[in-house]
Amino acid sequence: MGKVKEARLILEPGIKVNHINLEYDEIQHDDPIEVARKSAEQVAALLNKTVVVDDSGLFITALKGFPGTFSSTVHKQIGLKGLLKLMEGEKNRECLYKTVVGYCAPGKKAVTFIGEERGSISESIRGTHGFGHDPIFIPEGEKRTFGEMPGCEGMKKFRRKAFEQLKDYVKK
């Protein structure tokens, strides 16, 4: 529900956001553009309505882009502690948060919008705000993790960039 909250902050009141909890088979691919595109086309066909999907991931340089498109699964399996364990002793803590938003009407090809934000991985879990990897992601130019920032939902540049592109596209 964190992604939905953030989408609403960016899109509403101009564009109404309805969350639909739907099980579907998401493709496994290392390219978030492909995941968002295929997911949007599949969900639009299943629901027979125009849809928006969000595929976000944390791409850690020292781990060759891992967990990337598998961020949600990795978060469920090993959590933040597991990711920090993988980073033990690593000096290069650079990472990239990336969101790809897929927009698709039934029977059409999906259009995708990309937002990225550079940052680094903290040495420990810090803060209770946000969700997912927020307590270990330090945005570029900051000393605090998103988890340490009250109201971080409105501060995330990666998701904002992608959804603002969608907003511009829909208005045209």
C-alpha positions in Angstrom: 0.0 0.0 0.0 3.1 2.3 0.3 3.3 2.7 -3.5 -0.4 3.5 -3.7 0.0 6.2 -1.0 2.9 7.7 -2.9 1.1 7.6 -6.3 -1.9 9.3 -4.7 0.3 12.1 -3.4 1.6 12.8 -6.9 -1.4 12.1 -9.1 -4.5 13.2 -7.1 -6.7 15.2 -7.2 -6.2 15.5 -11.0 -6.0 11.7 -11.6 -8.0 9.4 -9.4 -6.0 6.4 -8.1 -7.9 3.2 -7.3 -5.9 0.3 -5.9 -6.9 -3.1 -7.2 -5.5 -6.1 -5.4 -5.1 -8.7 -8.2 -3.0 -11.8 -8.3 -1.3 -12.3 -11.7 1.9 -14.0 -12.9 4.6 -11.3 -13.2 7.4 -12.1 -15.6 10.8 -12.7 -14.2 13.3 -10.4 -16.0 16.2 -8.3 -14.9 14.9 -5.2 -16.9 12.3 -3.3 -14.9 11.0 -1.8 -18.2 10.1 -5.2 -19.5 8.4 -6.2 -16.2 6.3 -3.0 -16.0 5.4 -3.2 -19.7 4.3 -6.9 -19.7 2.5 -6.5 -16.3 0.5 -3.5 -17.5 -0.5 -5.2 -20.7 -1.5 -8.4 -18.9 -3.5 -6.6 -16.2 -5.2 -4.3 -18.7 -6.3 -7.4 -20.6 -7.5 -9.2 -17.4 -9.5 -6.3 -16.2 -10.5 -4.9 -19.6 -9.7 -1.4 -18.4 -6.8 1.1 -18.5 -4.3 0.4 -15.8 -1.1 1.7 -14.2 1.5 -0.7 -12.6 4.6 0.3 -10.7 7.7 -1.9 -10.7 10.4 -0.5 -8.4 13.7 -1.9 -7.3 16.9 -1.1 -5.5 20.0 -1.7 -7.7 23.2 -2.0 -5.6 26.4 -1.3 -7.5 28.6 -3.6 -5.4 26.1 -6.5 -5.9 26.1 -6.0 -9.7 22.6 -4.5 -9.5 21.1 -7.0 -7.1 18.4 -7.1 -5.9 17.0 -5.0 -8.8 13.7 -6.3 -10.1 13.7 -9.0 -7.5 13.7 -6.4 -4.6 10.3 -7.3 -3.3 11.1 -11.1 -3.2 14.5 -10.5 -1.7 12.9 -8.2 0.9 10.4 -10.9 1.9 13.1 -13.7 1.9 16.1 -12.1 3.6 14.9 -8.6 4.7 17.0 -5.6 5.3 19.3 -7.5 7.7 20.1 -10.0 4.9 20.9 -7.2 2.4 23.2 -5.5 5.0 24.9 -8.9 5.6 25.6 -9.1 1.9 27.2 -5.6 2.1 29.4 -6.4 5.1 32.9 -5.0 4.6 31.9 -3.4 1.3 33.3 0.1 0.8 31.3 0.9 -2.3 27.8 1.5 -1.0 26.4 3.2 -4.1 22.9 2.3 -5.3 20.1 3.4 -7.4 16.4 3.3 -6.6 14.4 2.9 -9.8 10.7 3.0 -10.6 9.1 2.1 -13.9 5.5 2.9 -14.3 3.6 1.0 -17.0 0.4 2.5 -18.4 -1.8 0.5 -20.7 -5.3 0.4 -22.2 -6.8 -3.0 -23.1 -5.6 -4.2 -26.5 -2.8 -1.6 -26.7 0.9 -1.6 -26.1 2.0 -0.3 -22.7 3.8 3.0 -22.4 6.5 3.2 -19.6 7.9 6.0 -17.6 11.1 5.8 -15.6 12.3 7.6 -12.4 15.6 7.1 -10.8 17.3 8.4 -7.6 20.9 7.8 -6.6 22.0 7.1 -3.1 23.9 4.8 -0.9 23.2 1.9 1.5 23.5 2.6 5.2 25.6 0.5 7.5 22.6 -0.3 9.6 18.7 -0.2 9.6 17.8 3.4 10.6 14.3 4.8 11.1 10.7 3.6 11.0 9.2 5.8 8.3 8.4 4.6 4.7 8.4 1.0 3.7 10.6 -1.6 1.9 14.2 -0.5 1.7 13.6 3.0 3.0 15.4 2.3 6.4 18.7 1.5 4.5 18.6 3.9 1.6 20.3 7.3 2.0 19.4 9.6 -0.9 22.2 11.5 -2.6 23.1 14.7 -0.7 21.5 13.4 2.6 22.9 11.9 5.7 19.6 10.3 6.8 17.9 7.3 5.4 14.3 7.7 4.0 13.3 5.6 7.1 14.6 8.5 9.3 12.5 11.1 7.4 8.9 11.7 8.5 6.9 12.2 5.4 9.4 10.5 3.2 6.6 9.4 0.8 6.5 12.9 -0.6 10.4 13.2 -0.9 11.2 10.2 -3.1 12.4 11.6 -6.4 12.5 8.2 -8.2 8.7 7.5 -7.9 7.8 11.2 -8.3 9.7 11.5 -11.6 8.0 8.4 -13.1 4.5 9.4 -12.0 4.9 13.0 -13.1 5.8 11.8 -16.6 2.7 9.6 -16.5 0.6 12.6 -15.4 1.9 14.7 -18.3 1.2 11.9 -20.7 -2.4 11.4 -19.5 -3.1 15.2 -19.7 -2.0 15.3 -23.4 
